[in-house]
Each structure stands twice: as C-alpha cells, then as structure tokens.
Amino acid sequence: MNNKTLKITGNMINYLIGGILILSGFLKLIGLEDYLNVIKELNPNFLSQIYIIALVEMLAGALFIIPRLFAYG
C-alpha cells in the first residue's frame, strides 16, 4: 500500500469512530431505554450524569471527524 491509501484508510477509520461516538452520545441524550439500562447496571450513580457523559462523548466524536483535530480526539 502506498501512503495515499494508508492516509485515506486512516481517515475513514477516524470518521467511523467519530460517527459511532456521536450516535451513541445522541442516543444517550434522548434517553434511549437500552442505554439507560446499561448505565444503571454499570453504576447507578452515573445515571444522574448521563447528559454530561453524552455531551462529552459527542464532543469527542466531533474531534475525531474534524481533520485538524484528529490528535485531540
């Protein structure tokens, strides 16, 4: 593989990870029941902080999608 192919593949992986993080954060933000049940099983104290967790997750996803900010994601 040449450098261009590796760079495109790396970017696609970053976009995929960013999209998954944004989707997951959005589903937590709207209060999807499955996500709330998983959070309750992990630690009931996290349920009160679900909106903060969702916003941080969406922010991290946005950092993965913006090419100049890949390193911060």
C-alpha positions in Angstrom: 0.0 0.0 0.0 1.2 3.5 -0.7 1.0 6.5 1.6 -2.2 7.9 0.0 -4.1 4.6 0.5 -3.0 4.4 4.1 -3.9 8.0 4.8 -7.4 7.6 3.3 -7.9 4.3 5.2 -6.9 6.1 8.5 -9.2 9.0 7.8 -12.1 6.6 7.1 -11.5 4.8 10.4 -11.4 8.2 12.2 -14.7 9.2 10.6 -16.3 5.9 11.5 -15.2 6.1 15.2 -16.4 9.7 15.3 -19.8 8.8 13.8 -20.2 6.0 16.3 -19.4 8.3 19.2 -21.7 11.0 18.1 -24.6 8.5 17.5 -24.0 6.9 20.9 -23.9 10.2 22.6 -27.1 11.3 20.8 -28.9 8.2 21.8 -27.9 8.7 25.5 -29.0 12.4 25.2 -32.5 11.5 24.0 -32.8 8.8 26.7 -33.0 5.6 24.8 -34.1 3.0 27.3 -31.4 0.4 26.4 -28.6 2.8 27.1 -30.2 3.9 30.4 -30.4 0.2 31.4 -26.7 -0.4 30.6 -25.7 2.7 32.6 -27.9 1.5 35.6 -26.2 -1.9 35.5 -22.7 -0.4 35.4 -23.2 2.1 38.2 -26.4 3.7 39.3 -24.6 6.9 40.3 -23.8 7.6 36.6 -27.4 7.9 35.7 -27.6 11.4 37.2 -24.7 12.4 35.0 -25.9 10.8 31.7 -26.2 14.2 30.0 -22.7 15.2 30.8 -21.4 11.8 29.6 -23.4 12.1 26.4 -22.1 15.7 25.7 -18.5 14.6 26.3 -19.0 11.6 24.0 -20.4 13.8 21.2 -17.6 16.3 21.6 -15.0 13.5 21.3 -16.8 12.2 18.2 -16.7 15.7 16.7 -13.0 15.9 17.4 -12.5 12.6 15.5 -14.4 13.9 12.5 -12.6 17.3 12.1 -9.3 16.5 10.4 -7.3 19.3 12.1 -8.4 18.0 15.5 -7.7 14.2 15.0 -5.0 14.2 17.6 -7.2 15.7 20.3 -10.0 13.1 19.7 
